[in-house]
Amino acid sequence: MSEATASPATPEDIAKLSFEEALGQLETLVRQLEQGQVGLDDAIASYERGAALKRHCAGKLRAAEERIEKITLNADGRPSATPTEIE
């Protein structure tokens, strides 16, 4: 992967956040940016942090989807139960 297409590393403080914590911080940043509560330099820094928070949340969602898929599939790759059987 080239430098231009590589994803930046997730900052350590963001990597430690739960999905809910990261989403809450992202919502706060978006609100501040929408309300124009920050200067240009701070807005750029907030945008960069928001992008990292978004990547972190997306990764957490992917991991959850993979876990659910493992739970719902048999060893042969077929569903272990249909949604109506679960309800």
N, C-alpha and C positions, 0 to 999 in steps of 0.2 A: 504494500500500500504506500502511496506517495505521501509526502509531507502535506500536500494540499488537500488530500482526501482523508487523512487520518483524523479520528475524533480526538479532541483534547482529553487528557486524563481528568477524571472527576476529582475535584478537590477533596482532601481527606475529611473535612468537616461535613461536606455534603454526603459523602459515601457512608457516613455513620448514621444518617437520618433514615427514619422509617418513611414509607410511602406517604403517610398522612402528614408527617412533619414537613417533608419536602414540598408537598402540594400546598400546605398552608403558607410556607415561605414564598412559594411561587405566586400564589394569589395576592399576598401582601405586596410583592414587588410590582406586579401588574397594576394593582390599584394605585400605587404611588406614581408609576410612570403615566398612567392614564390621567391622573389629576395634576400632572406637571409639578409635583412636589420636590423634584430634584433638579440640580443643574446638569449641564451637558456631560461633564466628566463622570458625575455620579450616575447619570442615566445610562451611559455606555457600560460602566461597571455593573450596574444592576441588570442590564440586558445580558451581559456575559454570564453573570451568576444565574439568571433566569434560564438561559440556555442549558447550563450545567444541571440545574434542578430538573428541567424537562427531560433531559437524557436519563437522569437518575430514576425519575418516575417511570419512564418508558421501560427501562431495564427491570424495575421491580414488577411492573405489569407483565412483561414477557416471562419472567421467572414464575409468577403466579399461574399464568396460563399453562406453562409447561408442567407444573406440579399437578394442576387439575387434569390435564390430559393424561398424565401417568396414572392418576387415580381412576379415571373413567375408562381406560382401555385395558383389555385383557392382554395376556402375553402374546396372543396372535394378532394384536393390533385392532381387534374389533371392539366396539363399545361393550362394556360389562353390563350396562343397564341403559335403557332408553330413558329420556327425560320424564316420560309419563310414569315409568316404574319407580322413579326416585320420589316423585311428589306424593 
